[in-house]
Amino acid sequence: MKKNHKTLYEETTRFFDSMTSMKNDGYTFDEYTTVDGGHGRIETRRYAVTSDIDWLEDKENWPGLKSLGMVESIREINGESSQEKRYYISSLDCNAQVFGDAIRQHWGIENSVHWVLDIAFREDESRIRKGSGPENFAVIRHIALNLLKENTSFRGRIKSKRLNAAMDEKYLKNVIFG
């Protein structure tokens, strides 16, 4: 959930910020906590989910909406701590562990796609900044990435497949048209 849906974001933020009192008022929450670390950091993630959403205005604008969720991440690196809260709408039932696993899987996929785009396409070095150019080229890169992933006629990493497509017109046609 992003702040561009101002009312939904603000209502959800207030709701989870007063979670303790909401529990006293009879609202139910499922909660789940994970702790992991490595490379000098410890990250604690606290997931909270509720399906008590009758109070939510405009919920009919979100077909399939079953629950609201919050992830509170606390990172400790070299003795310094930072905290972040993110909010979600979900079509999942009220199960914090399932919700947490879905969030982690989503970000794992998102991060791996970004990593491939940066390594194979050097996306972070792009100088395209004006108008719709950045979004248009991002779409083109995603299409190219998906075509290269689907093609099995050449074994290799995406970066190698991309280079091969640039140098071999026959392979390029195979990537595009199958």
Secondary structure, 3 states (H helix, E strand, C coil): CCCCCHHHHHHHHHHHHCHHHHHHCCCCCEEEEEEEEECCEEEEEEEEEECCCCCCCCHHHCCCCCEEEEEEEEEEECCEEEEEEEEEEECCCCCHHHHHHHHHHHHHHHHHHHHHHHHHHCHHHCCCCCCCHHHHHHHHHHHHHHHHHHCCCCCCCHHHHHHHHHHCHHHHHHHHHC
